[in-house]
Amino acid sequence: MPSESLPTAVLSRRLFVLGTPLFLAACVTDNSGAPSTAALSMYGPVPGEPFEVDAVDVSEIDPIYLRQVVDYPTKYPPGTIVVDIENKFLYFVEKGGKAIRYGVGVGKQGYSYSGWATIKRKEKWPHWTPTANMIARQPERYGPYAAGLPGGETNPLGPPCTAPSSRTASASRCRAAASAC
């Protein structure tokens, strides 16, 4: 069998300048699993809100669930929110095949839902009122809130931690507020 010679690459100055950072980046690894400084800055306290929004202790959160920009080629237009129930991610679709990915909690009713929904109203610190069915099913739990709750950290809708356009508030406060309902 005749030996075939492989083409040789010529290392030009341009290839060297462009390739060196990529080569060096491959040599630097971070196996700690710790979030980057940029990720941590997104979870700091949020000043200037009507209610105190503390920093999030991200050491208790798997880094895969921290907010991050990811490649997300999709048929959906920018501004669309896509919830991947099985993987517990919410994607806020942006231009150019990108999306902001958020880790989300999915309740048992979320697993039974599929299809489209339209967000008809968005409010920064929403007022919450239990539905008549909620009060009828569990009057001792929801009856005291029949007139509703104003926005704030004790509101079951929680601080504005679920809106893609806002900074993320304390995950524990979001969970605590959600479990209150």
N, C-alpha and C positions, 0 to 999 in steps of 0.2 A: 504494500500500500504506500503510495508516495506521500512523503511528509509535506504538509501544507504549512506555509509560514503565515503567522498572524500579522495583520497590518500593525505597524508600530505607530504609536501616537507621538506627535511632536508636542513637547511641552513649551508652549509659547508663554510670554510674559503675561498676556491677558488670561490664559487658562490658569496659570499659577496664581494670579491675584484673585480670580474669581473662585478657584477651587480650594485654596488654603483655608478660608473660614469654614467651609463645609467639612473639610477633612478634620480640622481641629474640633469642630462641634461634635463630631462623632466620637472624639476621644474624651469628651467631658460628659460624664453621666452623673445623674443624681438619683441614687437608689433609695434615698431616704423617704420618698413618698410625700415629703413635705410640700405644701403649696408654695408657689413663688411669692415674692414680695408684692408683685402686681396683684395677684389674687387676694392676698391678705388685705391690701388697701381697699378693695371693694367691699370688705366686710367690717370696716371700722365703724365707729359711732357716726350717726347722721345728725349733725347739728341743724338748728333752725326749724325743726318740726314742732307741731303743736303738742306732741307727746314725745317723751324721751325715747330715743331709739339707740340702744346700747350696741356695742361691738359684738360680733359673733365669735365665739371660741371655735375656730375652724379645726382645732386639733381633734374634735369629736366627729368631724365630717370626713367621709371618704373623699379624697381630692377629685375623684371622677364626677362627683355631684356638685362641685363648685361651679359657679357661673363662668363660662368660657366661650370664646368665639371658635366655631368649628366649621369645617367644610360640610355643606349640606345641600348637595345638588337636589333640586326638587321642582315639581311642576307648579308649586304654590307661589303666588306673588309676594313680594316683600310686604311685611306687616302681618302676615298670616301667623297664627299660633298653632303649632302642631303638638299634640301630646302623644308621646310614645308610652302607652300604659305599661306594656310588658317590661320595658327597660327603665321606667321611672324617670323619663326625661321630658322636658318641655322645650320646644324649639321656637324661637322668635325669628322668623325668616327675614333675612336681609338681602341686599343686592349681591350679585356676583357669586352665587352658589355658596353663600355663607349664612350662618345662623348663630344666634346667641343661645347656648344650651344651658338649661337650668336643671338641677336635680329636683324632683318633686315627690311628694308622698301621694300615693293613690289609695283611696279608701275602697272598701269592698264594692260599693255601688259603682265606682269608676270602672271596674273590670267588666261590668255588664253593659257599659255604654259603648256605642260605636256610631259613627256618623258625623254630621256637621252641626255646629252650633254657632250662633252669632252673638258676639259681645255687644249688647245694645247700649250699655251705659258703663262708664268708667268713673270712679270717684276715688279721690286720694285717701280719705279717712271715712269709709262708708258707714252709714247707720244700718243696723241689722235688726230685723224683726222675724221671729220664728213664724213659720206658716201655720195656718189653722190645723193642718194635718199633724204637724209636729206637736202642737199643744194638745190635740185630742189624743194622740198616742202616748205622750208622756207629760201629763199636765203638771206633775210635781217638779219636773225638770225645766220645762219651757214656759209654764204659766206665769211665773214671776217676770218673764221678759216679754209678755204679750204686747206691751206698749213699745217694745224695741230697746235697743242699746245704742247710745251714740258711738261714733268712731273712737277708736283708741285701742290700747294694748289688751284690754279685757274683752273686747268685742270678738265674737267668733270669726269674723272676717279678718281679724287681726290687723297688725300694722301693715303698711303697704309693702309687704314682703313678696307678694306674688305678681306684682305688675312688672313686666319686662323693662319698663322705662325707669323704674325706681331702683335705688340701691337696696340691697337686701338687709332686712332687719334681723333681729335675733331669731335664729332657727328655733331655739327653745321657747321663746315667746310665741312664735307662730304656732308651734305644736301645742303649747299650753292653751292658747286661745282657741285653736281648732278643737281640742279635746273638751273644752268647756261646753261645746254644743253637742 
